[in-house]
Amino acid sequence: MANHLWLRARYCRDRQRLPDDLHPVLATVDAHRRLRGPYTAAGTLLRQLVPAVYAAAPDVVDRHAVALLSSTPELRAVLPVAVETLTSLRIPAERTRFFCRRRTLAIAHGLVAFLRDGLAQLDPGPRTLVVHQAHRADPTDGEVLALLLRRMDPARLTLVVTTGTEPLDEPAGPLPAALAAHAVAITGPDAVRPVAVDDADVPTLARRYVAGHGTADDPALVAAYRRLGAAERARLHDLHAALLAECGEPSLALGAVPYHAEHGSDPAGAGVRALRAAADHCLDMGFHDAGLDLARRGRAVADRDRDPGHWWACTSTMATCLAALGRAAEAEPLYDEARASTASPKLHLEAAHATAMLHTRYLDGARRDLGRARGFANAAIAVASLLPDPAERALHTAFTGTGLALVELARDDAPAALRLVDRCVAELDAHLTPGRRALHRAVLLHNRARIRARLGRDEDALADLTEIIAADPNDAEYHFDRADVLRRLGRDAEALDDYERALRLAPPFPELYHGRGEARRALGDAAGALADFDTAVELDPSFVDAYASRARLYHDRGAHAAAWRDVDAGLALDPGNAHLLAVESWLHAEAAVSAPTAQ
């Protein structure tokens, strides 16, 4: 067997029938997101493999620890605790920064690299990985599977991915295209089976459905569950929520536990608390699709009048996740609805600031209204200035003030933005103790560093970033930004140190490898630079800057055929790219010089 396989059939029992000529099975996992939420399939596999890999080759695990611990929280009991940052140590009330949408893709790349390296330590193979119910997977698992299909040699690890027969487009992700491009499709039965359930069998079949956490697609089980009385259904869900909570496995709290709680006897109480806790975790980790789903479900069962705090928290999380997913236009009506529902100053402050950021950072084209953004930013500042507690007033005035600074930056008035941030930093320093203001001050200084860099004040930006790193040395983003500033200042050796530190603290982003490659090239390490550019392209085949850098390096080393390949690949993505066009012109010029003269 030398191909990945995609088995499609309507019912799970038909998808269990695997071909006879598969390699020995490494693991069989269920990807249904209702089980453990994000990384249900990947986490199940990792809980099996990581302890053995760690015993055999701890350096392999250490190299990918960020991706492993981000995806599979149970591994914290197996591995040394991951380094913490000011952001990871914050309480929810201090939430000011969110991971970008692309972080889960970087985590997926880290997991694929771990599987490649870890399997090489454990087992020469070849082996088979069977993943059931991929059509019900969270998008995080979809990214992992798509990358495994693209990057894993099926002669080493054959993937067998099973799905239903419906389109794989909810939510949209890379898995359908990866299956079509890298797997051989085998289609099984698609006919609907008739359902015949005797009344006497209803309790037993319904209990099986609930015990499976609602993941079964057997028509008899589904029908029995629906026919069971509401009170008995709720009792069964309460029972399983309690049993799972006793397991102490954090990932269950992202899938099966909130599912049972929201369908139990107290959906507006225990249900919304479980859903909100799971949504908060997913928002904090950058699992935006799961955060959106959980928050929407929490909002549906929350009682807005009796429990406005939970309702607003779920609404806010929904809006934040929508914005992060590129759906900001759907987020703004949620803030409008929240404003219309209450006179709470706290809610109006948060909704005003969030609406301003939607128009500043997320909406584009005709939907973007920087005048509206400025108005809401000023409204947030006005509400913050009226807070009775001096420390809270200073904190929120500074935080909302930096929001206005970002609006000014979007309006191309960087000097005004810098004056605002300077004032916010001074306000924070004057009224809050160092421990209370650490995270917010880091955010303000980070914004100021970026504004200073935009104004060409790289030395000042460097000073801000160095101060932040001294207080928060384990945040990869700060090291990455400082490395870029150091490169512009010609301090490539120091930049290289920061890129390498960032690579140890973050999952593998292609921009980090590209930056390190440029620093290595400047320091004369052509082989190291080429390896980094290769990695950047492997991680993101559409990364035009990596093609341009590699083409230039190939040109400088006289490898003109390779340079031409990268020029062609890059220009196919970005026909007007100046760096690629420059390399193209050099190649044409040198070809003309070296061509024999016609006699």
C-alpha positions as CSV (number, residue, x, y, z in Angstrom):
1,M,0.0,0.0,0.0
2,A,1.6,3.3,-1.1
3,N,-1.3,5.7,-1.2
4,H,-3.3,7.5,1.4
5,L,-6.9,6.4,1.4
6,W,-10.2,8.2,1.8
7,L,-13.1,5.9,2.6
8,R,-16.6,7.5,2.2
9,A,-19.9,5.9,3.3
10,R,-23.1,7.2,4.9
11,Y,-22.9,5.2,8.1
12,C,-20.0,4.5,10.5
13,R,-20.4,0.7,10.4
14,D,-19.7,0.7,6.7
15,R,-16.6,3.0,7.1
16,Q,-15.2,0.4,9.6
17,R,-14.6,-2.1,6.8
18,L,-10.9,-1.4,5.9
19,P,-9.0,-2.9,2.9
20,D,-7.0,-6.1,3.7
21,D,-3.7,-4.9,2.3
22,L,-3.0,-2.1,4.7
23,H,0.3,-1.8,6.6
24,P,0.1,-2.8,10.3
25,V,-2.1,-0.2,12.2
26,L,-0.3,2.2,14.4
27,A,-3.5,3.6,15.9
28,T,-7.2,4.0,15.2
29,V,-8.7,7.3,16.4
30,D,-12.0,9.0,16.3
31,A,-12.0,12.6,15.1
32,H,-15.5,13.6,16.2
33,R,-15.2,17.1,17.8
34,R,-18.0,16.3,20.3
35,L,-15.5,14.0,22.1
36,R,-12.7,16.4,23.0
37,G,-13.1,19.5,20.9
38,P,-10.0,20.8,19.1
39,Y,-7.4,18.2,18.3
40,T,-9.6,15.3,19.3
41,A,-7.9,12.9,16.8
42,A,-4.4,14.4,17.1
43,G,-4.6,14.4,20.9
44,T,-5.7,10.8,21.1
45,L,-2.8,9.8,19.0
46,L,-0.3,11.9,20.9
47,R,-1.4,10.6,24.3
48,Q,-0.4,7.2,23.0
49,L,2.9,8.1,21.3
50,V,4.5,11.0,23.3
51,P,5.4,9.1,26.5
52,A,7.2,6.4,24.5
53,V,9.0,9.0,22.3
54,Y,10.0,11.0,25.4
55,A,11.5,7.9,26.9
56,A,13.4,7.1,23.7
57,A,14.4,10.6,22.5
58,P,13.5,13.5,24.8
59,D,15.1,16.0,22.5
60,V,12.5,15.2,19.8
61,V,9.7,16.0,22.3
62,D,11.5,19.1,23.5
63,R,11.8,20.4,20.0
64,H,8.1,20.3,19.5
65,A,6.9,20.9,23.0
66,V,4.9,24.1,22.2
67,A,2.8,22.3,19.6
68,L,2.4,19.2,21.7
69,L,1.3,21.0,24.9
70,S,-1.0,23.5,23.0
71,S,-2.9,20.7,21.3
72,T,-3.0,18.1,24.0
73,P,-3.2,19.5,27.5
74,E,-3.0,16.1,29.2
75,L,0.6,16.0,28.2
76,R,1.4,18.5,30.9
77,A,1.3,15.5,33.3
78,V,4.0,13.8,31.2
79,L,6.3,16.5,30.0
80,P,8.0,19.4,31.8
81,V,5.7,22.4,32.2
82,A,5.9,24.7,29.2
83,V,7.3,28.2,29.7
84,E,4.7,30.8,30.7
85,T,4.3,34.3,29.5
86,L,2.5,37.3,30.9
87,T,-0.3,36.5,28.5
88,S,-0.7,32.9,29.6
89,L,-0.6,33.8,33.3
90,R,-3.3,36.5,33.0
91,I,-6.8,36.2,34.5
92,P,-9.7,36.5,32.1
93,A,-10.5,40.1,33.1
94,E,-7.0,41.0,31.8
95,R,-7.4,39.4,28.4
96,T,-6.0,42.0,26.0
97,R,-4.2,39.8,23.3
98,F,-5.4,37.0,21.2
99,F,-3.6,34.5,19.0
100,C,-3.9,35.0,15.3
101,R,-5.9,32.7,13.1
102,R,-2.8,31.1,11.6
103,R,-1.4,29.8,14.9
104,T,-3.4,26.5,14.6
105,L,-1.8,25.9,11.2
106,A,1.6,26.4,12.8
107,I,0.7,24.0,15.6
108,A,-0.4,21.5,12.9
109,H,3.0,21.8,11.2
110,G,4.7,21.2,14.6
111,L,2.6,18.1,15.2
112,V,3.4,16.7,11.7
113,A,7.1,17.3,12.3
114,F,6.8,15.5,15.7
115,L,5.1,12.5,14.1
116,R,7.7,12.3,11.4
117,D,10.6,12.6,13.9
118,G,9.0,10.6,16.6
119,L,8.0,7.6,14.5
120,A,11.6,7.4,13.2
121,Q,12.7,6.9,16.8
122,L,10.0,4.3,17.7
123,D,9.3,2.2,14.7
124,P,10.9,1.8,11.2
125,G,7.4,1.2,9.8
126,P,5.6,1.2,7.5
127,R,2.4,1.7,9.5
128,T,-1.2,2.8,9.0
129,L,-3.1,5.6,10.9
130,V,-6.9,5.2,10.7
131,V,-8.9,8.3,11.4
132,H,-12.7,7.9,11.7
133,Q,-15.4,10.5,11.4
134,A,-13.1,13.2,9.9
135,H,-16.3,14.9,8.5
136,R,-17.1,15.7,12.2
137,A,-13.6,16.9,13.1
138,D,-12.8,20.3,14.5
139,P,-10.9,22.4,12.0
140,T,-7.7,22.0,14.0
141,D,-7.8,18.3,13.3
142,G,-8.7,19.1,9.7
143,E,-5.5,21.1,9.4
144,V,-3.4,18.3,10.9
145,L,-4.9,15.7,8.6
146,A,-4.5,18.0,5.5
147,L,-0.8,18.5,6.3
148,L,-0.2,14.8,7.0
149,L,-1.8,14.0,3.6
150,R,0.5,16.5,1.9
151,R,3.7,16.0,3.9
152,M,3.8,12.4,5.1
153,D,5.1,9.7,2.8
154,P,2.4,7.1,2.6
155,A,5.1,4.4,2.3
156,R,6.1,5.4,5.8
157,L,2.7,6.2,7.4
158,T,-0.4,5.5,5.3
159,L,-3.4,7.6,6.4
160,V,-6.9,6.1,6.1
161,V,-9.4,8.9,6.6
162,T,-13.1,8.0,6.8
163,T,-15.9,10.4,6.3
164,G,-19.6,10.5,5.4
165,T,-20.8,11.2,1.9
166,E,-21.9,14.8,2.4
167,P,-19.7,17.7,1.3
168,L,-16.9,18.5,3.7
169,D,-17.5,22.3,3.9
170,E,-18.9,23.0,7.3
171,P,-16.8,24.7,8.5
172,A,-14.6,25.3,5.5
173,G,-11.0,24.1,5.7
174,P,-8.1,22.6,3.8
175,L,-9.1,18.9,4.3
176,P,-11.4,18.4,1.3
177,A,-8.7,19.7,-1.2
178,A,-6.0,17.6,0.5
179,L,-8.1,14.5,0.4
180,A,-8.9,15.1,-3.3
181,A,-5.2,15.8,-4.1
182,H,-3.4,13.2,-2.0
183,A,-5.7,10.3,-1.3
184,V,-7.4,7.5,-3.3
185,A,-11.1,7.7,-2.8
186,I,-13.1,4.6,-2.1
187,T,-16.9,5.1,-1.8
188,G,-19.1,2.8,0.1
189,P,-22.9,2.5,0.6
190,D,-24.9,5.8,0.6
191,A,-28.4,4.5,0.9
192,V,-30.5,5.5,3.9
193,R,-31.3,2.6,6.2
194,P,-34.9,2.2,7.4
195,V,-35.4,2.5,11.2
196,A,-37.4,0.0,13.2
197,V,-37.0,0.3,17.0
198,D,-39.3,-1.6,19.4
199,D,-40.5,0.3,22.4
200,A,-38.8,-2.2,24.7
201,D,-35.4,-1.5,23.1
202,V,-35.6,2.3,23.4
203,P,-34.0,2.7,26.9
204,T,-31.1,0.4,26.0
205,L,-30.4,2.0,22.6
206,A,-30.8,5.5,24.0
207,R,-28.3,4.8,26.8
208,R,-25.8,3.6,24.2
209,Y,-26.3,6.8,22.2
210,V,-25.6,9.0,25.3
211,A,-22.7,6.8,26.4
212,G,-21.2,7.5,23.0
213,H,-21.5,11.2,23.7
214,G,-23.9,11.8,20.8
215,T,-21.4,10.8,18.1
216,A,-23.2,7.7,16.8
217,D,-24.9,7.9,13.4
218,D,-26.7,4.6,13.7
219,P,-30.3,5.5,12.8
220,A,-31.7,3.1,15.5
221,L,-29.6,4.8,18.3
222,V,-30.6,8.2,17.1
223,A,-34.2,7.4,16.9
224,A,-34.2,5.7,20.3
225,Y,-32.6,8.8,21.9
226,R,-35.2,11.0,20.4
227,R,-38.0,8.8,21.6
228,L,-36.8,8.7,25.2
229,G,-38.5,11.0,27.6
230,A,-37.0,14.4,28.2
231,A,-36.4,13.9,31.9
232,E,-34.7,10.5,31.4
233,R,-32.5,12.0,28.6
234,A,-31.5,14.8,31.0
235,R,-30.7,12.4,33.7
236,L,-28.4,10.3,31.5
237,H,-26.6,13.5,30.4
238,D,-26.1,14.6,34.0
239,L,-24.7,11.2,34.8
240,H,-22.2,11.2,32.0
241,A,-21.2,14.8,32.7
242,A,-20.4,13.9,36.2
243,L,-18.5,10.7,35.3
244,L,-16.3,12.6,32.7
245,A,-15.6,15.5,35.1
246,E,-14.1,12.9,37.5
247,C,-11.7,11.8,34.9
248,G,-9.6,14.9,35.3
249,E,-8.7,15.1,31.6
250,P,-8.8,18.7,30.4
251,S,-9.7,18.0,26.7
252,L,-12.9,16.3,27.8
253,A,-14.0,19.7,29.1
254,L,-13.8,21.0,25.6
255,G,-16.1,18.4,24.0
256,A,-18.1,15.7,25.8
257,V,-18.5,17.5,29.2
258,P,-20.1,20.7,27.8
259,Y,-22.2,18.6,25.4
260,H,-23.7,16.6,28.3
261,A,-24.0,19.7,30.5
262,E,-26.0,21.7,28.0
263,H,-28.4,18.7,27.4
264,G,-28.7,17.9,31.1
265,S,-31.2,19.1,33.7
266,D,-29.6,22.6,34.2
267,P,-28.6,24.0,30.8
268,A,-28.9,27.6,31.9
269,G,-26.7,26.9,34.9
270,A,-24.3,24.0,34.7
271,G,-24.6,24.0,30.9
272,V,-23.7,27.6,30.2
273,R,-20.8,27.4,32.8
274,A,-19.3,24.4,31.1
275,L,-19.7,26.0,27.6
276,R,-18.3,29.3,28.7
277,A,-15.3,27.7,30.3
278,A,-14.6,25.7,27.2
279,A,-15.1,28.7,24.9
280,D,-12.8,30.9,27.1
281,H,-10.1,28.2,26.8
282,C,-10.5,28.0,23.1
283,L,-10.4,31.7,22.6
284,D,-7.2,32.0,24.8
285,M,-5.5,29.2,22.7
286,G,-6.6,30.6,19.3
287,F,-9.0,27.8,18.5
288,H,-11.5,30.2,17.0
289,D,-13.8,27.8,15.3
290,A,-14.4,25.8,18.4
291,G,-14.6,29.0,20.5
292,L,-17.3,30.3,18.2
293,D,-19.3,27.1,18.3
294,L,-19.1,26.8,22.1
295,A,-19.9,30.4,22.7
296,R,-22.9,30.3,20.4
297,R,-24.2,27.3,22.2
298,G,-23.6,29.0,25.6
299,R,-25.4,32.1,24.4
300,A,-28.4,30.0,23.3
301,V,-28.9,28.5,26.8
302,A,-27.9,31.5,28.9
303,D,-30.7,33.6,30.4
304,R,-29.9,37.1,29.4
305,D,-32.1,38.7,32.0
306,R,-31.2,36.6,35.0
307,D,-27.6,36.0,34.1
308,P,-26.3,38.9,31.9
309,G,-22.7,38.2,32.8
310,H,-22.6,34.8,31.1
311,W,-24.7,36.0,28.2
312,W,-22.4,38.9,27.5
313,A,-19.3,36.7,27.9
314,C,-20.5,34.3,25.3
315,T,-21.6,37.1,23.0
316,S,-18.2,38.8,23.3
317,T,-16.4,35.5,22.6
318,M,-18.6,34.9,19.6
319,A,-17.8,38.3,18.2
320,T,-14.1,38.0,18.9
321,C,-13.9,34.6,17.2
322,L,-15.9,35.8,14.2
323,A,-13.5,38.7,13.7
324,A,-10.5,36.4,14.0
325,L,-12.0,34.1,11.4
326,G,-12.4,36.9,8.9
327,R,-16.1,37.2,9.6
328,A,-16.1,40.6,11.2
329,A,-19.2,41.8,9.5
330,E,-21.1,39.2,11.5
331,A,-19.6,40.3,14.7
332,E,-20.8,44.0,14.7
333,P,-24.5,43.2,15.0
334,L,-23.7,41.2,18.2
335,Y,-22.2,44.3,19.8
336,D,-25.2,46.4,18.7
337,E,-27.6,43.9,20.2
338,A,-25.6,43.9,23.5
339,R,-25.6,47.7,23.7
340,A,-29.4,47.7,23.2
341,S,-29.9,45.2,25.9
342,T,-28.4,46.9,28.9
343,A,-27.1,50.1,30.4
344,S,-24.2,48.4,32.1
345,P,-21.1,50.7,31.9
346,K,-18.7,47.8,31.7
347,L,-20.5,46.2,28.8
348,H,-20.8,49.5,26.9
349,L,-17.0,50.2,27.5
350,E,-16.0,46.7,26.2
351,A,-18.5,46.8,23.3
352,A,-17.4,50.3,22.2
353,H,-13.7,49.4,22.3
354,A,-14.4,46.1,20.4
355,T,-16.4,47.8,17.7
356,A,-13.7,50.4,17.2
357,M,-11.2,47.6,16.7
358,L,-13.5,45.8,14.2
359,H,-13.4,48.8,12.0
360,T,-9.7,49.4,12.6
361,R,-8.2,45.9,12.2
362,Y,-10.8,43.5,10.8
363,L,-13.3,45.1,8.4
364,D,-12.1,46.3,5.0
365,G,-13.4,47.9,1.9
366,A,-16.7,49.7,2.1
367,R,-17.5,48.1,5.4
368,R,-14.6,49.8,7.1
369,D,-15.4,53.1,8.7
370,L,-12.6,54.8,10.6
371,G,-14.8,57.6,11.6
372,R,-17.1,55.2,13.3
373,A,-14.1,53.5,14.8
374,R,-12.9,56.8,16.2
375,G,-16.3,57.6,17.6
376,F,-16.5,54.3,19.5
377,A,-12.9,54.6,20.7
378,N,-13.7,58.0,22.2
379,A,-16.9,56.5,23.7
380,A,-14.9,53.8,25.4
381,I,-12.4,56.3,26.8
382,A,-15.3,58.5,28.1
383,V,-16.9,55.5,29.9
384,A,-13.5,54.5,31.3
385,S,-12.9,58.0,32.7
386,L,-16.0,57.7,34.8
387,L,-15.1,54.5,36.6
388,P,-15.1,55.2,40.4
389,D,-12.0,53.2,41.3
390,P,-8.8,55.1,40.5
391,A,-6.8,52.1,39.6
392,E,-9.5,50.6,37.4
393,R,-10.0,54.0,35.8
394,A,-6.3,54.4,35.0
395,L,-6.1,50.8,33.7
396,H,-9.1,51.1,31.4
397,T,-8.3,54.7,30.3
398,A,-4.9,53.5,29.2
399,F,-6.3,50.4,27.5
400,T,-9.0,52.3,25.6
401,G,-6.6,55.1,24.8
402,T,-4.3,52.7,23.0
403,G,-7.3,51.6,21.0
404,L,-7.7,55.2,19.8
405,A,-4.0,55.2,19.0
406,L,-4.5,52.2,16.7
407,V,-7.4,54.1,15.0
408,E,-5.0,57.0,14.4
409,L,-2.4,54.7,13.0
410,A,-5.0,53.2,10.6
411,R,-5.7,56.8,9.5
412,D,-2.0,57.2,8.7
413,D,-1.3,59.6,11.5
414,A,1.5,57.8,13.3
415,P,2.7,60.9,15.2
416,A,-0.8,61.3,16.8
417,A,-0.8,57.6,17.6
418,L,2.6,57.8,19.2
419,R,1.5,60.8,21.4
420,L,-1.6,58.8,22.6
421,V,0.4,55.7,23.5
422,D,3.0,57.8,25.3
423,R,0.2,59.4,27.3
424,C,-1.3,56.0,28.1
425,V,2.0,54.6,29.3
426,A,2.5,57.6,31.6
427,E,-1.1,57.2,32.9
428,L,-0.4,53.5,33.7
429,D,2.9,54.2,35.4
430,A,1.4,57.0,37.5
431,H,-1.5,55.1,39.0
432,L,-0.8,51.4,39.0
433,T,1.7,49.3,40.9
434,P,4.2,47.4,38.7
435,G,2.7,44.0,39.4
436,R,-0.8,45.2,38.5
437,R,0.1,46.8,35.3
438,A,2.7,44.3,33.9
439,L,0.6,42.8,31.1
440,H,-1.1,46.0,30.0
441,R,2.1,47.9,30.1
442,A,3.7,45.2,27.9
443,V,0.9,45.5,25.4
444,L,1.2,49.3,25.3
445,L,5.0,49.2,24.9
446,H,4.6,46.7,22.1
447,N,2.2,49.0,20.3
448,R,4.5,51.9,20.8
449,A,7.5,49.9,19.4
450,R,5.6,49.1,16.3
451,I,4.6,52.8,15.8
452,R,8.1,53.9,16.4
453,A,9.4,51.4,13.9
454,R,6.8,52.7,11.4
455,L,8.2,56.2,11.9
456,G,11.7,54.9,11.3
457,R,12.8,55.2,14.9
458,D,14.2,51.8,15.1
459,E,16.5,52.5,18.1
460,D,13.6,53.6,20.1
461,A,11.5,50.6,19.0
462,L,14.4,48.4,20.0
463,A,14.5,50.0,23.5
464,D,10.8,49.3,24.0
465,L,11.1,45.7,22.8
466,T,14.1,45.1,25.0
467,E,12.2,46.4,28.0
468,I,9.2,44.1,27.3
469,I,11.4,41.1,26.8
470,A,13.1,41.7,30.2
471,A,9.7,41.5,31.8
472,D,8.2,38.8,29.6
473,P,11.1,36.8,28.1
474,N,9.0,33.8,26.9
475,D,6.7,35.5,24.4
476,A,7.9,34.6,20.9
477,E,6.2,37.5,19.2
478,Y,8.4,40.0,21.1
479,H,11.6,38.2,20.0
480,F,10.4,38.0,16.4
481,D,9.7,41.8,16.3
482,R,13.0,42.6,17.9
483,A,14.8,40.4,15.5
484,D,13.3,42.3,12.6
485,V,14.3,45.6,14.1
486,L,17.9,44.3,14.7
487,R,18.1,43.2,11.1
488,R,17.2,46.7,9.9
489,L,19.9,48.1,12.1
490,G,22.5,45.7,10.6
491,R,22.9,43.7,13.9
492,D,22.4,40.4,12.2
493,A,24.1,38.2,14.9
494,E,21.8,39.6,17.6
495,A,18.8,39.2,15.2
496,L,19.8,35.5,14.7
497,D,19.7,34.9,18.5
498,D,16.2,36.4,18.7
499,Y,14.9,34.4,15.7
500,E,16.2,31.2,17.3
501,R,14.7,32.1,20.7
502,A,11.3,32.7,19.0
503,L,11.6,29.4,17.2
504,R,12.0,27.6,20.5
505,L,9.0,29.5,22.0
506,A,6.5,29.2,19.1
507,P,5.1,26.6,16.8
508,P,6.7,26.7,13.4
509,F,5.6,29.8,11.5
510,P,7.2,30.2,8.1
511,E,8.0,33.9,8.7
512,L,10.3,32.8,11.6
513,Y,12.3,30.5,9.3
514,H,12.4,33.1,6.6
515,G,13.7,35.8,9.0
516,R,16.3,33.5,10.4
517,G,17.3,32.5,6.9
518,E,17.9,36.2,6.0
519,A,20.0,36.7,9.1
520,R,22.0,33.6,8.3
521,R,22.5,34.7,4.7
522,A,23.8,38.2,5.9
523,L,26.2,36.4,8.2
524,G,27.6,34.2,5.4
525,D,25.9,31.0,6.3
526,A,24.5,30.2,2.9
527,A,23.8,26.5,3.7
528,G,21.8,27.4,6.9
529,A,19.9,30.1,5.0
530,L,19.0,27.7,2.2
531,A,17.7,25.2,4.8
532,D,15.6,27.9,6.4
533,F,14.1,29.1,3.1
534,D,13.4,25.4,2.2
535,T,11.5,25.0,5.4
536,A,9.6,28.2,4.9
537,V,8.4,27.1,1.5
538,E,7.5,23.6,2.8
539,L,5.4,25.2,5.6
540,D,3.7,27.6,3.2
541,P,4.0,26.8,-0.5
542,S,2.4,30.3,-1.3
543,F,5.0,32.3,0.7
544,V,6.3,34.5,-2.1
545,D,9.0,36.2,0.0
546,A,10.6,32.9,0.7
547,Y,10.8,32.1,-3.0
548,A,12.3,35.5,-3.7
549,S,15.0,35.0,-1.0
550,R,15.8,31.5,-2.1
551,A,16.0,32.6,-5.7
552,R,18.4,35.3,-4.8
553,L,20.5,32.8,-2.8
554,Y,20.5,30.3,-5.7
555,H,21.5,33.1,-8.1
556,D,24.4,34.2,-5.9
557,R,25.6,30.6,-5.7
558,G,25.5,30.2,-9.4
559,A,22.6,27.7,-9.3
560,H,20.7,29.4,-12.1
561,A,18.3,26.6,-12.9
562,A,17.1,26.4,-9.3
563,A,16.8,30.2,-9.2
564,W,14.7,30.1,-12.4
565,R,12.3,27.6,-10.8
566,D,11.8,29.8,-7.8
567,V,11.3,32.9,-9.9
568,D,8.7,31.2,-12.0
569,A,6.9,29.7,-8.9
570,G,7.0,33.1,-7.1
571,L,5.8,35.2,-10.1
572,A,3.0,32.8,-10.7
573,L,1.8,33.8,-7.2
574,D,2.7,37.5,-7.4
575,P,3.5,38.7,-10.9
576,G,4.5,42.1,-9.8
577,N,6.9,41.1,-7.0
578,A,9.9,43.5,-7.3
579,H,12.4,41.2,-5.7
580,L,11.6,38.3,-8.0
581,L,11.6,40.6,-11.0
582,A,15.0,41.8,-10.0
583,V,16.4,38.2,-9.8
584,E,14.7,37.5,-13.2
585,S,16.4,40.5,-14.8
586,W,19.8,39.3,-13.4
587,L,19.3,35.9,-14.8
588,H,18.3,37.2,-18.2
589,A,21.3,39.6,-18.2
590,E,23.7,36.8,-17.3
591,A,22.2,34.4,-19.8
592,A,22.6,37.1,-22.6
593,V,26.3,37.7,-21.6
594,S,27.1,34.0,-21.6
595,A,25.3,33.2,-24.9
596,P,27.6,32.5,-27.8
597,T,28.0,35.4,-30.3
598,A,26.4,34.7,-33.7
599,Q,29.0,34.8,-36.5
